[in-house]
């Protein structure tokens, strides 16, 4: 992670600058993991949505994506003989990795992309795809849990970072009591491990945000703070909630939005969420939640609309029309001309159903493509940390005779 954090955008929905200058501001920080950040090397992901294939006298390149793409390609440059390298960043900027073939760019914003490629001529041939790792949510793991009553009015799954703007949600909960004469059952899952009731063992900036929230609600039971929930248990929290709220204005592509919608829980966000990165690209599909104007009262009103009109929303149904892992690979390959030219009977909207691909994956890895995509063999699908990545690279090099 490198560059200048744009804190001016965290709480300002109307930045008074030319759009090109705003785009430059977005690019001034990246959420990628760099070579010099040794403490992050064990957290670098290496995910393979499409494996390389050798079948019927035809070799086809796969795709891997990583938030440490630049460092991985420096260590293993020959990966590009059998993979397209897709770089992503846990922010709304475009990757800083010049050697990547693909940028997972969060959103499709053609004007911003053209501006970026004109400014950085060395990136003119990189393929920009409107996806990010958050879009690779496993829609079968993140699914409604059986017979789960809606006991939580408002769920927030968010770190206590300043950028997440959780105090705004706390103010909206107070406003709800004033306006609708009811205290909502709100739960904040922070995703931060802590063994102390006062959270004295976590980062100072996180503690400051928690204090801001507590000072607003004054320990009157407006919100229950849960430090950490194991990922495998998160679906139950989403399924228990009437809505999931994200109060941030400016960040990367948020994972909790995808997880909530996949669990059939509508979401509430501000209309201005990532507006300068998105352009006109939608945050979520229709009938999946509400977008509020930027104020605690407007957020409160949108929450009320969602929790009192639950039958008006079909978030999972609408989410799965365009999202989930099968749609992820269909969208990804539709942006890469290579696959249309080389895969037998290619159909750009149904790559995940392609018979040749399924036969080839089974022949190469003894698993169906569907099972591969849904992590039935994680050792060859998703590893984390440079040592584990090196072992997996060695496996692929041996399979494809790369020395």
Phi, psi and omega in degrees: 000130193208151173111200185251116180291126185269072183295337180299337183271349188296327187231016182240106182279354183226078180284125185267076178215156170301145185301326179296325178289324176295316177300320177297322178297319178299321183284353184283355178221142175233143177264026178275160177263122188259162181303318185285348180271074188300326181292347179259357184299328179283354181252359180290128179267152176222102187245137185240093177287334177226117180278156172293148187227143175229102189208135179052048177061029179226127176255128181238133179288148174262190177228133167238152173229150185201150172272003175237036189301316183299316180291321179298316181289333175291319180286322187228069184298333181285356174304329184289352173288334184233357180225147158275131181266120180249120181260139172225162181229143181275051179205182180262010174281169169274149182305151175267003183278109182286339185270354180291151174273332188224141168251123168281103197261011180072300186226157172270115179220089189299321180297317179294319179297315179298317178300316182294317182288329175291325181284324181243087186298335180289354181251009188295336182261359178287138181272124178263123183240131184282060179223168171206171184300333178299331179285350180271021178303135178282106186287351176266333173281315176269084184219160180303131178277150189293133170054048183253113180289153181276083184266346180255125177286312185227124176246137173232118177250101191197140173295157177276042177277152181303321183299336184283342171061037182296327175305330176297320177295319178301317177296324178294324178293321175296318179297324179298317178298317181295317189273321185248004173058039180211139173269120180282150172274100182249141180232131178245110175264115189270340182069029181234123180284130180211138178256005185245137179296329179267007179058030182289352182260012178245176184304146183297318181294328175293317179299323180296318179293321176298319178297320178301315180296314180295324178295328179286312184276343175055039175055035181262016174084016180287333184211134176263125182261122177245118185300311190209138173232126177304144187304322183294342181260354184295326182302326180292323178293313178300317182293334180279349188263147174278332173202158176241128187247134173236121187259003184285155175255333196209108179196204173274195177277115193284132183287324185296332177299310180299316183295318180296311180299321179295332177270012177067031177247122181293158184243157175230124179222173173276146178302330185273007181303118179051033187299323185283331175282323186283322193067236179264004182292130185289152176282320179206170183284165180298155178056035180238001181159197182226149174248127184255152167294161187278087171196156180294326180291317179296322177296317178301315181294322179292321175300314181299318180299318183288313187285343179258000180223050186302326184288350180279354187241141176229066190296315183293317180302314181287326179298315186285351174292330187231348188233182188094169189293323179296315176294327179303310183288330177295315179294313182305308183290334179293339179267354183247102184304332182310315186289324177297325183280332192248335184274131179298135177054041182293135170229119193295342178264356184225040180302320185292345179258002185296125184295318181300317178299315181296317178296319181292318179295318178298317181293322183278324190231006176058042180202147177290160179294323177301313180293325175299312184296331181255030162068034178286341174228080186298338182298334180243014185239315183208115175234162183226138179097141186300322180297316179290325176297317179300319179295319180290321176300318178301320178299312181291322177300318180293323180293328186244021172055045175257124185264000000 
